[in-house]
Amino acid sequence: FRMVSSAAASAGGGSMMWREHTENRARMSAEIAARGVPDVPWSSTRRFIGVVLACVTFSLWVAAGVASLILLVVGGTVTRTAVVGYFLVAAVYAPPMNRRVYQYASGLEVGQENGWKLIVKGKVDCSKQPHLFCSHPHGCYCAGVSLNLVISLKALKAVNATHIRMFVHSLLAGAFPVVKDWVRSLGFLPCTREQMRRTLEGGESGCIVPGGVREVVWAGRVDRERLYLKHVFGFTKLAIQTGCPLVPVYTFGESLSTGPDWVPAFEARRALTYWLQAPV
């Protein structure tokens, strides 16, 4: 199972990856233009709504945690109490998946509307048994697998699934204000061994990005693609134990989707990211 953009980019030396990425982006724009529409987010109402929702969602991934910490540090008594109270409620109550919200968001086809293509190699049939999709690279937001597979009615039809659960960082799906409630309504779940096991054994397919934050820090490197798989074999063990087929997914261009990383002190940031288990 592979997920690619209009043209597949291959890893190369120097800044070749970035050149190929920009060339592919130009080809994607040309293909969109060939459909008779301009390559801008407001080319259609559906595309505009999808882009806005995607931007808001990914922005919340970053802002919710930072805002929570700032409010706890500089907020007054009432503010701090409200934040702590939210975290306590979140620890015992998890909003259920909202099927209507999920269907609506999936129907926006954000990936396809913005030029991405889904290519399925082999037969993937989630109706007969749950599958565990394993996606690389993470990039900054793992937008490719989210918007081009998990939240896409056409992709779900291609793999014969009614829905796919996306396993994300526990803080995003279980603690951070606002973003937790939103991604939960889309069916996202905390990426824990227990939660994944319950989901797969319950007959639902899921998707995991094994590289996690260790792979996030490599987003934007222009020399070559790097996937983090060292010491993260738990998902394979879980797939074997639950009898679920493990389906590899790869998104070309994901790691450069937010542009090249020219921020200095990369090695220091990488070491700090690995230690904190949070992207720096």
Secondary structure, 3 states (H helix, E strand, C coil): CEEECCCCCCCCCCCHHHHHHHHHHHHHHHHHHHCCCCCCCCCCHHHHHHHHHHHHHHHHHHHHHHHHHHHHHHCCHHHHHHHHHHHHHHHHCCCCCCHHHHHHHHHCCHHHHCCCEEECCCCCCCCCCCCEEEEECCCCCCHHHHHHHHCCHHHHHHCCCCCCEEEECHHHHHCCCCHHHHHHHCCCEECCHHHHHHHHHCCCCEEECCCHHHHHCCCCCCCCCCCCCCCCCHHHHHHHHHCCCEEEEEECCHHHCCCCCCCCCHHHHHHHHHHHCCCC
